């Protein structure tokens, strides 16, 4: 399932990071596969469990819960679980603005990081593939609705989400209490991408001023 550590992150994709955290929470389940073209949906994360291939972090979670009877929200009361579901249902929302994938939209960050995804491509194809990748991400960004806002408005939306997470976290070790749950996996994947020092962004600088997010984080 792994892409590779990069950009100061344990994984380049926040969705892969989310699933890696979930696999750590469910002991003795094998790790996923790393060949994206072999994925049922052509992207990561995906896992192969007894010859069954499951793609997408949300469906991987559902598979683990359904097949193994492991409830990622077991530590939660019903109301808290519903609140966590709201976070997971929107885990492609504004906080991902600051991740390594969103760096594809910014020319300077793209040149520093994601452009190197194409270093092994034959030279005569390299620049065209880089341009195509930037265009597709920018197009998806626009279609998501975020790309229709001014840059400072995008950052404002994301900062609101960060403040909401910090308030929910409070003095607790995890978002919903003393035990990690599925919502923590989602939040960690997004926060790691936002706060990595590898990329420069207004969102990262603002996020680091929030006391809860000024200290290093770990999934260990």
Phi, psi and omega in degrees: 000333188291140167278278175181151171297136180192159176060027183075016184243153175294334176212148181290328183261131176295334180284324173294317177302314179304314182289324176301318178297317180297322178292328175292328179285337179250089184300153172071010171264130185295154179288166185277187182262160185244004182262096185301318180300335179278351179293145178303335181246008176072018180208166178258154006274156167208156178232158172242117182237106182052053176073001176260126179263130180233125181246156179085131185300324180291319180288329175297315177300313181299322179297313181298316181293318183287317185280321188254358179066028180262119183260110180295339180258016182305325181289352190262151166285164186303315182297319180292323178297321177296320177296319178295323177300324178297322176294314183293325182293341182243030185281012168249019187272191190312325181304333181288356177307324186267005185282171179301325179294320179291343176296341176301334181286328183268124187299317183292314179293324178298314181297325182287325187238278188300337178302332182285351173302334188256011183299329182275355180286144177309140189304323184289346179254345193300307185295323180296318180292323176296316179296319179297319180296315178298319181296315182296319180293317179297322179294314178296324179298318178294315182295331179293342183103332181295323182291353179271351178268158170293153182307319181290333177289321175301314180297320180299317179298317181292320180297322176301319178294320179296316178297320179298319178296319181295323178292317178298321180293315179053230179262010182280158176288327180227170188301322186250007179149215184267356182236134180292149177225183183301326181296326178296323179297316178298313183295319181297317179302318180288314184295321180300318179292322181291319191264357178301134179285354184296321181254140175272132176201151177297324180296317179298314182299320179290318180299323181291345178278348177278118187310319182297335185249015180269352182253155178300147177244156180213150175259000182292000000 
